[in-house]
Amino acid sequence: MPWKSKKQRRWGHSPEGIKALGGKKAVAEWDKATKGKKLPKIAPKKKGK
């Protein structure tokens, strides 16, 4: 699953993010899925919520 924002990517690379995602290997998979995409600073809010 790709990162949706730069803020989410920063969290994913923090110690608590790495632990929550299941380790460095899982974070690397997210990085690979996002490679080459331009991310917003903050993900847009979902409509209807």
Residue frames relative to the residue before (quaternion, step in Angstrom):
aa qw qx qy qz dx dy dz
M 1.0000 0.0000 0.0000 0.0000 0.00 0.00 0.00
P 0.3695 -0.7550 0.4933 0.2239 3.62 -0.76 0.92
W 0.5840 -0.5433 0.4650 0.3841 3.54 -1.29 0.45
K 0.3421 -0.7492 0.5326 0.1947 3.60 -1.09 0.69
S 0.8003 0.0497 -0.0223 0.5971 3.60 1.23 -0.37
K 0.6370 -0.5162 0.4066 0.4030 3.54 -1.32 0.28
K 0.6136 0.5544 -0.3432 0.4454 3.57 1.08 -0.73
Q 0.6579 0.4975 -0.3084 0.4738 3.59 0.95 -0.84
R 0.6404 0.5232 -0.3268 0.4576 3.60 1.00 -0.78
R 0.6313 0.5223 -0.3334 0.4665 3.61 0.99 -0.81
W 0.6465 0.5083 -0.3187 0.4713 3.59 0.95 -0.87
G 0.6648 0.5349 -0.3048 0.4232 3.60 0.92 -0.90
H 0.7050 0.4349 -0.2569 0.4978 3.57 1.16 -0.56
S 0.5146 0.6088 -0.4348 0.4189 3.60 1.27 0.05
P 0.6714 -0.5040 0.3417 0.4225 3.61 -1.17 0.39
E 0.6871 0.4643 -0.3017 0.4705 3.62 0.92 -0.82
G 0.6250 0.5360 -0.3362 0.4572 3.60 1.11 -0.62
I 0.6327 0.5254 -0.3202 0.4703 3.56 0.99 -0.86
K 0.6598 0.5073 -0.2990 0.4669 3.57 0.97 -0.90
A 0.6841 0.4983 -0.2858 0.4495 3.60 0.92 -0.93
L 0.7065 0.4576 -0.2625 0.4717 3.59 1.05 -0.73
G 0.5890 -0.6199 0.3529 0.3799 3.57 1.22 -0.20
G 0.7697 -0.3682 0.1816 0.4888 3.57 1.13 0.56
K 0.7120 -0.4739 0.3243 0.4041 3.52 -1.35 0.22
K 0.6019 0.5706 -0.3570 0.4297 3.58 1.09 -0.66
A 0.6567 0.5008 -0.3035 0.4753 3.59 0.99 -0.82
V 0.6313 0.5191 -0.3306 0.4718 3.59 1.02 -0.79
A 0.6340 0.5311 -0.3244 0.4590 3.59 1.01 -0.78
E 0.6213 0.5313 -0.3383 0.4662 3.61 1.07 -0.70
W 0.6460 0.5023 -0.3185 0.4786 3.60 0.99 -0.83
D 0.6354 0.5255 -0.3274 0.4614 3.60 0.99 -0.81
K 0.6582 0.5144 -0.3039 0.4581 3.56 0.95 -0.89
A 0.6617 0.5078 -0.3013 0.4620 3.60 1.00 -0.82
T 0.7169 0.4403 -0.2389 0.4849 3.59 1.14 -0.63
K 0.4274 0.7488 -0.4428 0.2460 3.60 1.20 -0.41
G 0.8303 0.2164 -0.1888 0.4776 3.55 -0.91 1.03
K 0.6013 0.5571 -0.3676 0.4392 3.60 1.24 -0.07
K 0.3787 -0.6989 0.5587 0.2367 3.56 -1.10 0.74
L 0.1724 -0.8212 0.5414 0.0525 3.56 -0.58 1.19
P 0.4351 -0.6581 0.5357 0.3011 3.59 -1.08 0.65
K 0.6365 -0.5160 0.3897 0.4204 3.61 -1.22 0.36
I 0.7831 0.0526 0.0085 0.6196 3.56 0.98 -0.94
A 0.5138 -0.6542 0.4599 0.3107 3.59 -0.94 0.88
P 0.4968 -0.6480 0.4748 0.3285 3.61 -0.98 0.73
K 0.5176 -0.6383 0.4721 0.3190 3.56 -1.12 0.67
K 0.5142 -0.6345 0.4841 0.3142 3.54 -1.16 0.68
K 0.4586 -0.6711 0.5074 0.2861 3.57 -1.05 0.75
G 0.7840 0.3428 -0.2486 0.4539 3.53 -1.11 0.70
K 0.6947 0.4246 -0.2916 0.5020 3.59 1.21 0.20
